[in-house]
Amino acid sequence: MEYKDKRQTSLIRSSLKTSTIEGSWWAVMYGMVEAYFSAFFEVLKYSSFEISILNTFPLFVGSCVQNLAYKFYHFFQSRKILLVGLKLLQCFLIPTIYLVGIKLNNFYIFLIFICFYFAIALSQQSPWTSWMGYLVPSRLRGRYFGHRSQIIRIAMLISSLFAGVILNSFEQINPLFGFGVIFFIGVAANFGSAYYLYFQYEPDYHIVQEKDVKINLRDKKFRFIKKFISYDALSEFSFSISGPLMMIYWIRELDFNYLEIALLLNVSQLVGLFSMRYWGRKIDKIGTYPIIRWNSMWICIFPLLWINIYFAHDLIRLLLSLILASLASLFFSGRALAMDNRLYEHMDGKSMIKLTSRRVFYRGVAIFIGGLIGGIVSEIDLSQNMIIFKNVNTGFHIVLFLSFLIRFIIWLKFLKSSKGTV
C-alpha cells in the first residue's frame, strides 16, 4: 500500500465515528437475520446433517468467490462503491431466502441461495479490512476496535433479544411469520448500514493503492502470516465441528424454547460486549499473542462443559448454560479482537485486500470441512447398542468431544510456547 499524500486527519476522525454507526446498523441486521439462520433451518424441518451443511458449505463457497473482490476493487477503483453495491445485493437476498425456504421446500435450491448470500457477505470482508487498516492508526487499533466492537455488540444484543421475543410470540401461532418479521427488520437495518458506509471517507484510489502483485505464502517474507493463517484456519476447523450445531443442541437436547435461546444468546453477549474495551486496552498494553494464547486455551474445554450440562438437573440447566455461554463469549471476544489486530501487524499495510482474502478463503475451507465432519458424526447413534448411552443422543456428544480434542491438539501445536510466532 502506498501513501502518496498526507492523511486527511479530520475526515478520518469523522469517518471512524461514522464507521461505528454503520457497524451498529449491520449488527441489527446480523442479530435479526444471521443469528437466527440455524433456528430458521430447524423450523423448516431439516436434519442435523442438512443444517450443518447449510451452516458451513455456503461459507466455503463464499470464501472461494470472495477472492474476486480484489478484481472488482480495481474495476470500480473504489472500496466504497464495491461495498455499498454488495450490501444492496445482500438486502435483496434476505427476503429471497425466506420465500424460497417456505415456498419451494427444496433443500438444494435453498442451499444455492444461502451460498449466494454468503458469497456476497464474505466478499465484503477484505475490502472493508483494507479500508479500516488505512483509517485507524496502528497505535490505537486495540482501543478503537475494542470500543467499536462494544457498541456494535450492544446493537446486536438488543436486536437479537428483540428477535427472540418476536419469534417466541409467534411460536404457537405461526413460527414462519415470526421469521418473516425479523428478516424484514434485518433488511431495513442493512439499508441503514449501506447508507452510512456511503458517507464514510475513502482515500482516492490513486493515493492508497493496493498493488497488483502475486502473493505466494511460500515466500520467506510471508512466513509469519503463513503460520498465522494456518493456525487461524485450523482453529476455525475445530470450532466448526460443533459450532454450527450448538443452537440445534440447545433446542433438541437441552429443550430450550426461543425465548430461552434469546436469553442465552444475549446474556452471554452482554459479557462479551462489556469486555471489549478491556480487551482493547489489554492488547495495546501486552500485545496480541498472549491474549490469543491464553484465551484459546480456555476455549478448548468448553465442549466438555456443554456435555456435562446435558446431565444436569432441569432446574439448573438454563442457569449453567447462561454461565458457560457467558464465559465462552468473554474468551471468544478477546481472542477475535486479538486475531484481527494480529492480522494487521503481519500485513503491515501491504497487500491488505489479497492477504485478507487468503485468510477468508482458508477459513471458509476449514469451516466447511469441520462442519461436514460434525454433521456426519452427529448422526451416529450408540444408544441402541450400549446401555450406558440409553436415551442419550450420542452423536451430539461425540461431536463435542471431538471438537475439544482437536482444539487442544491445535493449541499444543501452535500456542504452547509463550514466545510463539502465530
C-alpha positions as CSV (number, residue, x, y, z in Angstrom):
1,M,0.0,0.0,0.0
2,E,1.4,3.4,-1.0
3,Y,0.6,6.7,0.7
4,K,1.0,9.4,-1.9
5,D,-0.3,12.4,0.1
6,K,-0.9,13.4,3.7
7,R,-3.6,11.7,5.7
8,Q,-6.9,13.7,5.9
9,T,-7.0,13.7,9.7
10,S,-10.3,15.5,10.2
11,L,-12.1,13.3,7.6
12,I,-10.6,10.2,9.1
13,R,-11.7,11.1,12.6
14,S,-15.2,11.7,11.3
15,S,-15.2,8.5,9.4
16,L,-14.2,6.5,12.4
17,K,-17.3,7.7,14.2
18,T,-19.4,7.0,11.1
19,S,-18.0,3.5,10.9
20,T,-19.2,2.8,14.4
21,I,-22.7,3.9,13.4
22,E,-22.6,1.9,10.2
23,G,-21.4,-1.2,12.2
24,S,-24.3,-0.8,14.6
25,W,-26.8,-1.0,11.7
26,W,-25.0,-4.0,10.4
27,A,-25.2,-5.5,13.9
28,V,-29.0,-5.1,13.9
29,M,-29.2,-7.0,10.6
30,Y,-27.0,-9.7,12.0
31,G,-29.0,-10.0,15.2
32,M,-32.2,-10.2,13.3
33,V,-31.1,-12.5,10.4
34,E,-27.8,-14.4,10.5
35,A,-28.0,-15.1,14.3
36,Y,-31.3,-17.0,13.7
37,F,-30.5,-18.8,10.4
38,S,-30.0,-22.1,12.3
39,A,-33.4,-21.7,14.1
40,F,-35.0,-20.9,10.7
41,F,-33.4,-24.1,9.2
42,E,-34.8,-26.1,12.2
43,V,-38.3,-24.7,11.7
44,L,-38.0,-25.8,8.0
45,K,-37.6,-29.4,9.4
46,Y,-34.1,-30.1,8.0
47,S,-32.0,-32.8,9.6
48,S,-28.9,-32.0,11.8
49,F,-26.7,-33.1,8.9
50,E,-28.5,-30.8,6.4
51,I,-28.4,-27.9,8.9
52,S,-24.6,-28.5,9.3
53,I,-24.2,-28.3,5.5
54,L,-26.4,-25.2,5.4
55,N,-24.2,-23.5,8.0
56,T,-20.8,-24.4,6.5
57,F,-20.9,-25.2,2.8
58,P,-22.1,-21.6,1.9
59,L,-19.2,-20.3,3.9
60,F,-16.8,-22.5,1.8
61,V,-18.4,-21.3,-1.4
62,G,-18.3,-17.7,-0.2
63,S,-14.7,-17.9,0.8
64,C,-13.8,-19.1,-2.7
65,V,-15.9,-16.4,-4.5
66,Q,-14.7,-13.5,-2.3
67,N,-11.3,-13.7,-3.9
68,L,-12.9,-11.9,-6.8
69,A,-13.4,-8.9,-4.6
70,Y,-9.8,-7.8,-5.4
71,K,-10.7,-7.8,-9.1
72,F,-13.9,-5.8,-8.6
73,Y,-12.0,-3.3,-6.4
74,H,-9.7,-2.5,-9.3
75,F,-12.6,-2.4,-11.7
76,F,-14.6,0.1,-9.6
77,Q,-11.4,1.8,-8.2
78,S,-13.4,2.3,-5.0
79,R,-13.9,0.2,-1.9
80,K,-17.0,2.3,-1.1
81,I,-18.8,1.6,-4.4
82,L,-17.9,-2.1,-4.1
83,L,-19.1,-2.5,-0.5
84,V,-22.3,-0.5,-0.9
85,G,-23.2,-2.5,-4.0
86,L,-22.6,-5.7,-2.2
87,K,-24.8,-4.6,0.7
88,L,-27.7,-3.8,-1.6
89,L,-27.4,-7.2,-3.2
90,Q,-27.5,-8.7,0.3
91,C,-30.7,-6.8,1.1
92,F,-32.3,-8.4,-1.9
93,L,-31.2,-11.9,-1.0
94,I,-32.6,-11.9,2.6
95,P,-36.3,-11.9,1.6
96,T,-35.4,-14.2,-1.4
97,I,-34.0,-16.8,1.1
98,Y,-37.1,-16.5,3.2
99,L,-39.5,-17.0,0.3
100,V,-37.5,-19.9,-1.2
101,G,-37.4,-21.6,2.2
102,I,-41.1,-21.5,2.9
103,K,-42.4,-21.9,-0.7
104,L,-40.3,-24.4,-2.5
105,N,-39.4,-26.9,0.2
106,N,-36.3,-28.0,-1.8
107,F,-33.1,-28.4,0.1
108,Y,-30.7,-28.0,-2.9
109,I,-32.3,-24.8,-4.3
110,F,-32.4,-23.4,-0.8
111,L,-28.7,-24.2,-0.4
112,I,-27.9,-22.4,-3.6
113,F,-29.5,-19.2,-2.4
114,I,-27.7,-19.5,1.0
115,C,-24.5,-19.8,-0.9
116,F,-25.2,-16.7,-2.9
117,Y,-25.9,-14.8,0.4
118,F,-22.6,-15.8,2.0
119,A,-20.7,-15.1,-1.2
120,I,-21.9,-11.5,-1.0
121,A,-21.4,-11.3,2.7
122,L,-17.9,-12.6,2.7
123,S,-16.8,-10.6,-0.3
124,Q,-17.2,-7.5,1.9
125,Q,-14.5,-8.5,4.4
126,S,-11.3,-8.0,2.6
127,P,-12.0,-4.5,1.1
128,W,-13.5,-3.4,4.5
129,T,-10.4,-4.6,6.4
130,S,-8.1,-2.8,3.9
131,W,-10.2,0.4,4.2
132,M,-10.1,0.4,8.0
133,G,-6.4,-0.5,8.0
134,Y,-5.8,2.9,6.4
135,L,-8.2,4.8,8.6
136,V,-7.2,3.5,12.0
137,P,-3.7,4.4,13.3
138,S,-1.7,1.4,14.4
139,R,-1.1,2.7,17.9
140,L,-4.9,3.0,18.5
141,R,-6.2,-0.2,16.9
142,G,-6.8,-2.1,20.1
143,R,-8.7,0.7,21.8
144,Y,-10.6,1.8,18.7
145,F,-11.7,-1.7,17.6
146,G,-12.5,-2.6,21.2
147,H,-14.7,0.5,21.6
148,R,-16.3,-0.1,18.2
149,S,-16.9,-3.7,18.9
150,Q,-18.5,-2.9,22.2
151,I,-21.1,-0.5,20.7
152,I,-21.8,-2.9,17.8
153,R,-22.4,-5.8,20.3
154,I,-24.9,-3.7,22.2
155,A,-26.8,-3.2,19.0
156,M,-26.5,-6.9,18.2
157,L,-27.6,-7.8,21.7
158,I,-30.8,-5.6,21.6
159,S,-31.8,-6.7,18.1
160,S,-31.2,-10.4,18.8
161,L,-33.2,-10.3,22.1
162,F,-36.0,-8.4,20.3
163,A,-35.9,-11.1,17.5
164,G,-36.2,-13.8,20.1
165,V,-39.2,-12.1,21.7
166,I,-40.9,-11.8,18.2
167,L,-40.2,-15.5,17.4
168,N,-41.5,-16.6,20.8
169,S,-44.7,-14.6,20.4
170,F,-45.4,-16.4,17.1
171,E,-44.2,-19.8,18.1
172,Q,-47.6,-21.2,18.9
173,I,-49.4,-19.3,16.1
174,N,-47.1,-19.3,13.0
175,P,-43.3,-19.5,13.6
176,L,-42.6,-18.8,9.9
177,F,-44.5,-15.5,10.1
178,G,-42.2,-14.5,13.0
179,F,-39.2,-15.2,10.9
180,G,-40.7,-13.0,8.1
181,V,-41.0,-10.1,10.6
182,I,-37.4,-10.3,11.9
183,F,-35.9,-10.8,8.4
184,F,-37.8,-7.7,7.2
185,I,-36.3,-5.6,10.0
186,G,-32.9,-7.0,9.1
187,V,-33.3,-5.8,5.5
188,A,-34.1,-2.3,6.7
189,A,-31.1,-2.3,9.0
190,N,-28.8,-3.4,6.2
191,F,-30.0,-0.5,4.1
192,G,-29.0,1.7,7.1
193,S,-25.6,0.2,7.1
194,A,-25.1,0.8,3.4
195,Y,-26.3,4.4,3.8
196,Y,-23.7,5.3,6.5
197,L,-21.0,3.4,4.6
198,Y,-21.6,5.6,1.6
199,F,-20.8,8.7,3.7
200,Q,-17.6,7.3,5.2
201,Y,-14.4,8.9,3.9
202,E,-12.4,6.9,1.4
203,P,-8.9,7.9,0.2
204,D,-8.6,8.3,-3.6
205,Y,-7.8,5.1,-5.5
206,H,-4.5,6.5,-6.7
207,I,-3.5,7.7,-3.2
208,V,-3.8,4.5,-1.3
209,Q,-3.4,1.8,-4.0
210,E,-3.3,-1.9,-3.5
211,K,-0.5,-3.2,-5.8
212,D,-1.5,-6.0,-8.1
213,V,1.3,-8.3,-7.1
214,K,1.3,-12.0,-6.8
215,I,1.1,-13.4,-3.2
216,N,2.9,-16.6,-2.6
217,L,2.7,-17.6,1.0
218,R,5.6,-20.0,0.5
219,D,7.9,-17.0,0.1
220,K,10.1,-16.4,3.1
221,K,8.8,-12.9,3.7
222,F,5.3,-14.3,4.3
223,R,6.4,-17.0,6.8
224,F,4.8,-15.3,9.8
225,I,1.5,-14.6,8.2
226,K,1.5,-18.1,6.6
227,K,1.7,-19.5,10.1
228,F,-1.0,-17.2,11.3
229,I,-3.3,-18.1,8.5
230,S,-2.6,-21.8,9.1
231,Y,-3.4,-21.6,12.8
232,D,-6.5,-19.4,12.1
233,A,-7.9,-21.9,9.6
234,L,-7.2,-25.0,11.7
235,S,-8.7,-23.4,14.8
236,E,-11.8,-22.5,12.8
237,F,-12.0,-26.1,11.7
238,S,-12.0,-27.3,15.3
239,F,-14.7,-24.7,16.3
240,S,-16.9,-25.5,13.3
241,I,-17.1,-29.2,14.2
242,S,-19.5,-28.3,17.0
243,G,-20.3,-24.6,16.5
244,P,-22.9,-24.9,13.6
245,L,-24.9,-27.4,15.7
246,M,-24.9,-25.6,19.0
247,M,-28.3,-24.0,18.6
248,I,-29.7,-27.4,17.4
249,Y,-28.2,-28.9,20.6
250,W,-29.9,-26.3,22.7
251,I,-33.3,-26.8,21.0
252,R,-33.3,-30.6,20.7
253,E,-31.2,-31.9,23.6
254,L,-31.4,-29.2,26.2
255,D,-35.0,-28.5,25.3
256,F,-34.8,-24.6,25.3
257,N,-37.6,-22.6,23.7
258,Y,-37.0,-19.5,21.5
259,L,-37.2,-17.1,24.5
260,E,-34.7,-19.1,26.5
261,I,-32.4,-19.2,23.4
262,A,-32.7,-15.5,23.0
263,L,-31.9,-15.1,26.7
264,L,-28.9,-17.4,26.4
265,L,-27.5,-15.6,23.3
266,N,-28.0,-12.1,24.7
267,V,-27.0,-12.5,28.3
268,S,-23.7,-14.1,27.1
269,Q,-23.3,-11.3,24.6
270,L,-23.5,-8.8,27.4
271,V,-20.4,-10.3,29.0
272,G,-18.7,-10.2,25.7
273,L,-19.6,-6.7,24.8
274,F,-18.6,-5.2,28.1
275,S,-15.3,-6.9,27.9
276,M,-14.3,-5.4,24.6
277,R,-12.8,-2.2,25.9
278,Y,-10.9,-4.2,28.5
279,W,-9.5,-6.5,25.8
280,G,-8.7,-3.5,23.6
281,R,-6.6,-1.8,26.3
282,K,-5.0,-5.2,27.2
283,I,-4.0,-5.8,23.6
284,D,-2.4,-2.3,23.4
285,K,-0.6,-3.0,26.7
286,I,0.7,-6.6,26.4
287,G,0.3,-7.4,22.7
288,T,-1.9,-9.7,20.7
289,Y,-0.2,-13.0,21.1
290,P,-0.6,-13.5,24.9
291,I,-4.3,-12.8,24.5
292,I,-4.7,-15.3,21.7
293,R,-2.7,-17.9,23.6
294,W,-4.5,-17.9,26.9
295,N,-8.0,-17.3,25.6
296,S,-7.6,-20.2,23.2
297,M,-6.5,-22.5,26.0
298,W,-9.7,-21.8,27.9
299,I,-11.8,-22.1,24.7
300,C,-10.5,-25.7,24.3
301,I,-12.5,-27.0,27.3
302,F,-16.0,-25.5,26.6
303,P,-17.3,-28.5,24.5
304,L,-16.6,-30.8,27.5
305,L,-18.6,-28.5,29.8
306,W,-21.6,-28.5,27.4
307,I,-21.6,-32.3,27.6
308,N,-21.8,-32.0,31.4
309,I,-24.7,-29.6,31.2
310,Y,-26.8,-32.2,29.4
311,F,-26.7,-34.4,32.5
312,A,-27.5,-31.5,34.9
313,H,-30.9,-31.2,36.6
314,D,-33.6,-29.4,34.5
315,L,-34.0,-26.7,37.2
316,I,-30.4,-25.5,36.9
317,R,-29.7,-26.4,33.2
318,L,-30.5,-22.9,31.9
319,L,-28.6,-21.2,34.7
320,L,-25.5,-23.3,34.0
321,S,-25.9,-22.7,30.2
322,L,-26.0,-18.9,30.8
323,I,-22.8,-19.1,32.8
324,L,-21.0,-21.2,30.3
325,A,-22.2,-19.2,27.3
326,S,-21.1,-16.0,29.0
327,L,-17.6,-17.4,29.7
328,A,-17.4,-18.5,26.1
329,S,-18.4,-15.1,24.8
330,L,-15.8,-13.5,27.1
331,F,-12.9,-15.5,25.8
332,F,-14.0,-15.7,22.2
333,S,-14.4,-11.9,22.2
334,G,-10.9,-11.3,23.4
335,R,-9.5,-13.9,21.0
336,A,-11.3,-12.5,18.0
337,L,-10.2,-8.9,18.7
338,A,-6.6,-10.0,19.2
339,M,-6.7,-12.2,16.0
340,D,-7.9,-9.3,13.9
341,N,-5.3,-6.9,15.3
342,R,-2.6,-9.6,14.8
343,L,-3.5,-9.8,11.1
344,Y,-2.9,-6.0,10.8
345,E,0.5,-6.5,12.4
346,H,1.5,-9.2,10.0
347,M,0.3,-7.3,6.9
348,D,2.0,-4.1,8.0
349,G,-0.1,-2.1,5.5
350,K,0.9,-4.2,2.5
351,S,-1.3,-6.2,0.1
352,M,-4.1,-6.0,2.7
353,I,-7.0,-7.0,0.4
354,K,-5.2,-10.0,-1.0
355,L,-3.8,-11.2,2.3
356,T,-7.2,-10.8,4.0
357,S,-8.8,-12.7,1.1
358,R,-6.4,-15.6,1.6
359,R,-7.3,-15.7,5.3
360,V,-11.0,-15.7,4.5
361,F,-10.5,-18.4,1.9
362,Y,-8.7,-20.8,4.1
363,R,-11.1,-20.2,7.0
364,G,-14.0,-21.0,4.7
365,V,-12.5,-24.2,3.5
366,A,-11.7,-25.2,7.1
367,I,-15.2,-24.3,8.4
368,F,-16.8,-26.3,5.7
369,I,-14.7,-29.4,6.4
370,G,-15.2,-29.1,10.1
371,G,-19.0,-28.6,9.7
372,L,-19.2,-31.6,7.3
373,I,-17.4,-33.8,9.8
374,G,-19.6,-32.6,12.6
375,G,-22.8,-33.1,10.6
376,I,-21.8,-36.7,9.8
377,V,-20.7,-37.5,13.3
378,S,-23.9,-36.1,14.7
379,E,-25.9,-38.8,13.0
380,I,-24.1,-41.5,15.0
381,D,-26.3,-43.3,17.5
382,L,-24.9,-45.7,20.0
383,S,-27.9,-45.6,22.3
384,Q,-29.3,-48.8,20.9
385,N,-26.1,-50.8,21.4
386,M,-24.7,-49.6,24.7
387,I,-26.7,-49.4,27.9
388,I,-24.7,-46.5,29.3
389,F,-25.9,-44.3,26.4
390,K,-29.5,-45.3,26.6
391,N,-31.9,-42.4,25.8
392,V,-28.9,-40.2,25.0
393,N,-28.3,-38.6,21.6
394,T,-24.7,-39.8,21.4
395,G,-24.0,-38.1,18.1
396,F,-24.0,-34.6,19.5
397,H,-21.8,-35.6,22.5
398,I,-19.3,-37.3,20.2
399,V,-19.2,-34.1,18.1
400,L,-18.5,-32.0,21.3
401,F,-15.8,-34.3,22.5
402,L,-14.1,-34.4,19.1
403,S,-14.2,-30.6,18.9
404,F,-12.5,-30.5,22.3
405,L,-9.8,-33.0,21.3
406,I,-8.9,-31.2,18.1
407,R,-8.9,-27.7,19.7
408,F,-6.4,-29.0,22.3
409,I,-4.1,-30.6,19.7
410,I,-4.0,-27.4,17.7
411,W,-3.3,-25.3,20.8
412,L,-0.3,-27.6,21.6
413,K,0.9,-27.3,18.1
414,F,0.8,-23.5,17.7
415,L,0.4,-21.9,21.1
416,K,2.3,-24.0,23.6
417,S,5.3,-21.7,23.6
418,S,5.0,-18.3,25.3
419,K,7.1,-16.8,22.5
420,G,5.1,-18.1,19.5
421,T,5.1,-16.5,16.1
422,V,1.4,-17.0,15.2
